[in-house]
Amino acid sequence: MTGPDRDGWRDRAACARPGVDPEAFYPLDLDPGGPAVMAARRVCGACPVRALCLLDVMASEDPARRWGVIAGLTPDERTDLHRDQLIPLPGVGVAA
Ligand code: SF4
């Protein structure tokens, strides 16, 4: 998780529950189908605030410093998502 939590959603995060190891979201092996990433994805997949987490990370994460599994996505997947949401504005010729 990143950025300030103005709405308190982090209190409801699955990764903040007792017994969940925060290190599990920062595995050395970021193979998207590997056991470490899949273990983190399972926690995120059952998280009630995943959408808020995803919005937060996409808005606040430094693209040069992406690391870990956040909102169930690896750094490469977040890079792809960030790139793919760039939509050209008609008549302007730049991405928004
Ligand atoms: S989606 Fe994953 S990283 Fe985000 S708050 Fe939930 S458990 Fe934590």
Residues whose N, C-alpha, C, O or C-beta is under 5 A from the ligand:
A	BS01	SF4	A13 A14 C15 V43 C44 C47 V49 R50 C53 V69 I70 A71 G72
